[in-house]
Amino acid sequence: MSTLYHRLDDSPRGQIIKLLQRNGSMDIKELRRALGVSDTAIRQQLQNLLADGLIEATRAHSGGRGRPGKVYALTENVRHLFACECENLALSLYDELLADQGLEVVQRLLDRVGERMAGQYQHQMRGLALQERVKTFSALLDARGIMSDTNVEEDVILLHEYNCPYHELAVAHQEICEMEQKMLSQVLDADVELVDRIVDGHHRCSFIVRREAARQASESHHSDIPSVSP
């Protein structure tokens, strides 16, 4: 089991945290359907999580009559449950490297690190169609303790990551997210666009994955359109 999950187990408490991490805000009815336990059992766990400061309760917007119910969401305090023990060290080392070598050198190093990370996965993608490559990579992320899933929407594939393995580093340095995006593009051999980020307040990082050939064809089509002089 990855160190990112070492503080969570499959108890009702751990399952509630993982559900809220993956889905965002949920009410008791949604938690009951997902867990298959009684409202009383869920309320007991929610009270403990509220007392520990790991979740917060807000009133849901009601579309009908009656008093709106409560929904529950994770607080920032839950980050330490998913954080790597070495994250503070990595941030300190990164800051020192920036101060000593400058952004240009650090950017080159990040590119090399991203290429090395991509190389660890690429051999497992050989011979697979794009959708299968994305699903396989999602499974590999889960094995590392990074909750993820995929879904297909029209002509694109969406890859969602629900916890960040280097959250503190990404908060301070946006280029870390850019490295992740480039690495994914190399691993999947596709055009990858990062559209949502946990560090911006979203409950997940979302990547749009498109076939490289489709993107190039689209760009070629637009470039072939003659310009009209005013």
C-alpha positions as CSV (number, residue, x, y, z in Angstrom):
1,M,0.0,0.0,0.0
2,S,1.3,3.4,-1.0
3,T,2.5,5.8,1.7
4,L,-0.2,8.2,0.5
5,Y,-2.8,5.9,2.0
6,H,-0.9,4.8,5.1
7,R,-3.1,6.9,7.4
8,L,-6.4,5.7,5.9
9,D,-7.9,2.3,6.1
10,D,-11.2,0.7,4.9
11,S,-13.1,1.5,8.1
12,P,-16.3,3.6,7.7
13,R,-14.2,6.7,8.7
14,G,-11.6,6.0,6.0
15,Q,-14.2,5.2,3.4
16,I,-16.1,8.5,4.1
17,I,-12.9,10.5,3.7
18,K,-12.1,8.8,0.4
19,L,-15.6,9.3,-0.9
20,L,-15.5,13.0,-0.1
21,Q,-12.1,13.3,-1.6
22,R,-13.3,11.7,-4.8
23,N,-16.8,13.2,-5.1
24,G,-16.6,16.5,-3.3
25,S,-19.6,17.5,-1.1
26,M,-22.1,14.7,-0.2
27,D,-25.1,14.4,2.0
28,I,-26.0,11.6,4.3
29,K,-28.3,9.9,1.8
30,E,-25.5,9.8,-0.8
31,L,-23.1,8.4,1.8
32,R,-25.6,5.8,2.8
33,R,-26.1,4.6,-0.8
34,A,-22.3,4.5,-1.3
35,L,-21.4,2.7,1.9
36,G,-24.5,0.5,2.5
37,V,-24.7,1.3,6.3
38,S,-27.3,3.0,8.4
39,D,-27.8,6.7,8.8
40,T,-27.0,6.4,12.5
41,A,-23.6,4.8,11.7
42,I,-22.8,7.5,9.2
43,R,-23.8,10.3,11.5
44,Q,-21.5,8.9,14.2
45,Q,-18.6,8.9,11.9
46,L,-19.4,12.4,10.6
47,Q,-19.5,13.7,14.2
48,N,-16.1,12.3,14.8
49,L,-14.7,13.8,11.6
50,L,-16.3,17.2,12.4
51,A,-14.7,17.1,15.9
52,D,-11.3,16.3,14.4
53,G,-11.6,19.2,11.9
54,L,-11.3,17.0,8.9
55,I,-14.8,17.8,7.4
56,E,-17.2,20.7,7.5
57,A,-20.9,20.8,7.2
58,T,-22.9,23.4,5.2
59,R,-26.6,23.8,4.3
60,A,-27.4,22.5,0.8
61,H,-29.4,24.6,-1.6
62,S,-33.0,23.4,-1.6
63,G,-34.9,23.3,-4.8
64,G,-38.2,22.7,-3.1
65,R,-40.0,23.1,0.1
66,G,-38.7,22.4,3.6
67,R,-35.5,23.1,5.4
68,P,-32.4,22.3,3.3
69,G,-30.3,19.4,4.5
70,K,-26.6,19.4,5.3
71,V,-23.8,18.4,3.0
72,Y,-20.3,17.5,4.1
73,A,-17.0,18.3,2.6
74,L,-13.3,17.8,3.5
75,T,-11.3,20.7,5.0
76,E,-7.7,21.6,4.2
77,N,-6.8,19.7,7.4
78,V,-7.2,16.4,5.5
79,R,-4.3,17.1,3.2
80,H,-1.8,15.6,5.7
81,L,-3.6,12.2,5.2
82,F,-2.6,12.1,1.6
83,A,0.7,13.9,1.8
84,C,4.1,12.4,1.3
85,E,6.3,12.4,4.3
86,C,9.1,14.0,2.2
87,E,7.0,16.9,0.9
88,N,8.5,19.6,3.1
89,L,12.0,18.4,2.3
90,A,11.2,18.5,-1.5
91,L,9.9,22.1,-1.2
92,S,13.0,23.2,0.7
93,L,15.3,21.6,-1.8
94,Y,13.4,23.1,-4.7
95,D,13.5,26.6,-3.2
96,E,17.3,26.3,-2.6
97,L,17.8,25.0,-6.1
98,L,15.9,28.0,-7.6
99,A,17.9,30.4,-5.5
100,D,21.2,28.9,-6.5
101,Q,20.6,28.0,-10.1
102,G,17.7,30.1,-11.4
103,L,14.4,29.2,-13.1
104,E,15.9,28.3,-16.5
105,V,18.2,25.6,-15.1
106,V,15.4,24.3,-12.8
107,Q,13.0,24.2,-15.8
108,R,15.5,22.0,-17.7
109,L,15.8,19.7,-14.7
110,L,12.1,19.4,-14.4
111,D,11.8,18.5,-18.1
112,R,14.4,15.7,-17.5
113,V,12.6,14.5,-14.4
114,G,9.3,14.4,-16.3
115,E,10.9,12.4,-19.1
116,R,12.3,10.0,-16.5
117,M,8.9,9.6,-14.9
118,A,7.3,9.0,-18.3
119,G,9.8,6.3,-19.1
120,Q,8.7,4.3,-16.0
121,Y,5.3,3.9,-17.5
122,Q,5.6,4.0,-21.3
123,H,6.6,0.3,-21.7
124,Q,3.2,-0.7,-20.1
125,M,1.3,1.3,-22.7
126,R,2.8,-0.4,-25.8
127,G,0.2,-1.8,-28.2
128,L,-2.8,-0.3,-26.4
129,A,-5.4,2.0,-27.9
130,L,-5.5,5.5,-26.4
131,Q,-8.6,4.8,-24.1
132,E,-6.9,1.7,-22.8
133,R,-3.6,3.6,-22.2
134,V,-5.5,6.2,-20.1
135,K,-7.3,3.5,-18.1
136,T,-4.0,1.6,-17.5
137,F,-2.3,4.8,-16.4
138,S,-5.2,5.5,-14.0
139,A,-4.8,2.0,-12.5
140,L,-1.1,2.7,-12.0
141,L,-1.8,5.9,-10.3
142,D,-4.2,4.1,-7.9
143,A,-1.5,1.6,-7.1
144,R,0.7,4.6,-6.1
145,G,-2.0,5.9,-3.8
146,I,-3.3,8.6,-6.1
147,M,-7.0,8.2,-6.5
148,S,-8.0,8.6,-10.1
149,D,-10.6,7.6,-12.7
150,T,-11.5,8.2,-16.3
151,N,-14.5,8.8,-18.4
152,V,-15.2,9.4,-22.1
153,E,-17.0,12.5,-23.3
154,E,-17.7,12.8,-27.0
155,D,-14.3,12.8,-28.7
156,V,-12.1,13.3,-25.6
157,I,-11.1,11.3,-22.6
158,L,-11.0,12.8,-19.1
159,L,-8.5,11.7,-16.5
160,H,-9.2,12.9,-13.0
161,E,-6.8,12.8,-10.0
162,Y,-8.3,13.3,-6.6
163,N,-5.2,13.9,-4.5
164,C,-1.9,15.5,-5.4
165,P,1.3,13.7,-4.5
166,Y,3.2,17.0,-4.3
167,H,0.5,19.5,-3.2
168,E,2.7,21.9,-1.2
169,L,5.2,22.0,-4.0
170,A,2.6,22.7,-6.6
171,V,1.0,25.4,-4.5
172,A,4.3,27.3,-4.5
173,H,5.4,26.5,-8.0
174,Q,3.0,26.2,-10.9
175,E,5.7,24.7,-13.1
176,I,5.3,21.4,-11.2
177,C,1.7,21.1,-12.7
178,E,3.2,21.9,-16.1
179,M,5.7,19.1,-15.6
180,E,2.9,16.7,-14.8
181,Q,1.0,17.7,-17.9
182,K,4.0,17.2,-20.1
183,M,4.7,13.8,-18.5
184,L,1.2,12.6,-19.1
185,S,1.4,13.7,-22.8
186,Q,4.6,11.6,-23.2
187,V,3.2,8.6,-21.4
188,L,-0.1,8.6,-23.3
189,D,1.3,9.7,-26.6
190,A,-1.5,12.2,-26.8
191,D,-2.3,15.9,-26.5
192,V,-3.1,16.5,-22.8
193,E,-4.7,19.7,-21.4
194,L,-4.9,20.5,-17.6
195,V,-8.2,22.1,-17.0
196,D,-8.8,21.9,-13.3
197,R,-6.3,21.9,-10.4
198,I,-6.6,21.0,-6.8
199,V,-4.3,23.9,-5.9
200,D,-6.9,26.3,-7.4
201,G,-9.6,25.1,-5.1
202,H,-11.1,22.3,-7.2
203,H,-11.6,18.9,-5.5
204,R,-9.6,17.2,-8.3
205,C,-7.1,17.8,-11.1
206,S,-8.7,17.1,-14.4
207,F,-6.9,16.4,-17.7
208,I,-8.5,16.4,-21.2
209,V,-6.8,13.8,-23.3
210,R,-7.0,14.1,-27.1
211,R,-5.4,12.0,-29.9
212,E,-2.3,13.8,-31.1
213,A,-3.2,13.2,-34.7
214,A,-6.7,14.7,-34.2
215,R,-5.1,17.9,-32.7
216,Q,-2.6,18.2,-35.5
217,A,-5.3,17.7,-38.1
218,S,-7.4,20.4,-36.5
219,E,-4.4,22.8,-36.4
220,S,-3.6,22.0,-40.1
221,H,-7.2,22.6,-41.1
222,H,-7.2,26.1,-39.4
223,S,-3.8,27.0,-41.0
224,D,-5.2,26.1,-44.5
225,I,-8.0,28.6,-44.2
226,P,-7.0,31.7,-46.1
227,S,-6.9,34.9,-44.2
228,V,-9.2,37.7,-45.3
229,S,-7.7,41.1,-45.6
230,P,-9.7,43.9,-44.0
